[in-house]
Amino acid sequence: MNIKGHSDWRGCWGILWRSLVFVPYMLAVFIGVGSIWLSRWVLPFCAAFSVYSRDWLLAAGTFALWLLAVWGYRRFHLSRFYESPPSLL
């Protein structure tokens, strides 16, 4: 019998169940931390475009989301996650 084939399936199953368990956690971290960082740069452009196109309600909502993102970024000190590591040289 081919024992190596059985071993390959066990490795694939190990990768699959770890992916099913840990991918939702990684997605939650990206949404929590990554979206705050991304919104600091994207939302002002969306608000400016909404003001330029005279869509005042969407511009006000986008500006409010941007203020919330900046507040969350400063309140939870998320800038420390984006600093470069100290040099060991």
Secondary structure as a PSIPRED ss2 file (coil, helix, strand):
# PSIPRED VFORMAT (PSIPRED V4.0)

   1 M C   1.000  0.000  0.000
   2 N C   1.000  0.000  0.000
   3 I H   0.000  1.000  0.000
   4 K H   0.000  1.000  0.000
   5 G H   0.000  1.000  0.000
   6 H H   0.000  1.000  0.000
   7 S H   0.000  1.000  0.000
   8 D H   0.000  1.000  0.000
   9 W H   0.000  1.000  0.000
  10 R H   0.000  1.000  0.000
  11 G H   0.000  1.000  0.000
  12 C H   0.000  1.000  0.000
  13 W H   0.000  1.000  0.000
  14 G H   0.000  1.000  0.000
  15 I H   0.000  1.000  0.000
  16 L H   0.000  1.000  0.000
  17 W H   0.000  1.000  0.000
  18 R H   0.000  1.000  0.000
  19 S H   0.000  1.000  0.000
  20 L H   0.000  1.000  0.000
  21 V H   0.000  1.000  0.000
  22 F H   0.000  1.000  0.000
  23 V H   0.000  1.000  0.000
  24 P H   0.000  1.000  0.000
  25 Y H   0.000  1.000  0.000
  26 M H   0.000  1.000  0.000
  27 L H   0.000  1.000  0.000
  28 A H   0.000  1.000  0.000
  29 V H   0.000  1.000  0.000
  30 F H   0.000  1.000  0.000
  31 I H   0.000  1.000  0.000
  32 G H   0.000  1.000  0.000
  33 V H   0.000  1.000  0.000
  34 G H   0.000  1.000  0.000
  35 S H   0.000  1.000  0.000
  36 I H   0.000  1.000  0.000
  37 W H   0.000  1.000  0.000
  38 L H   0.000  1.000  0.000
  39 S H   0.000  1.000  0.000
  40 R H   0.000  1.000  0.000
  41 W H   0.000  1.000  0.000
  42 V H   0.000  1.000  0.000
  43 L H   0.000  1.000  0.000
  44 P H   0.000  1.000  0.000
  45 F H   0.000  1.000  0.000
  46 C H   0.000  1.000  0.000
  47 A H   0.000  1.000  0.000
  48 A H   0.000  1.000  0.000
  49 F H   0.000  1.000  0.000
  50 S H   0.000  1.000  0.000
  51 V H   0.000  1.000  0.000
  52 Y H   0.000  1.000  0.000
  53 S C   1.000  0.000  0.000
  54 R C   1.000  0.000  0.000
  55 D C   1.000  0.000  0.000
  56 W H   0.000  1.000  0.000
  57 L H   0.000  1.000  0.000
  58 L H   0.000  1.000  0.000
  59 A H   0.000  1.000  0.000
  60 A H   0.000  1.000  0.000
  61 G H   0.000  1.000  0.000
  62 T H   0.000  1.000  0.000
  63 F H   0.000  1.000  0.000
  64 A H   0.000  1.000  0.000
  65 L H   0.000  1.000  0.000
  66 W H   0.000  1.000  0.000
  67 L H   0.000  1.000  0.000
  68 L H   0.000  1.000  0.000
  69 A H   0.000  1.000  0.000
  70 V H   0.000  1.000  0.000
  71 W H   0.000  1.000  0.000
  72 G H   0.000  1.000  0.000
  73 Y H   0.000  1.000  0.000
  74 R H   0.000  1.000  0.000
  75 R H   0.000  1.000  0.000
  76 F C   1.000  0.000  0.000
  77 H C   1.000  0.000  0.000
  78 L H   0.000  1.000  0.000
  79 S H   0.000  1.000  0.000
  80 R H   0.000  1.000  0.000
  81 F H   0.000  1.000  0.000
  82 Y H   0.000  1.000  0.000
  83 E C   1.000  0.000  0.000
  84 S C   1.000  0.000  0.000
  85 P C   1.000  0.000  0.000
  86 P C   1.000  0.000  0.000
  87 S C   1.000  0.000  0.000
  88 L C   1.000  0.000  0.000
  89 L C   1.000  0.000  0.000
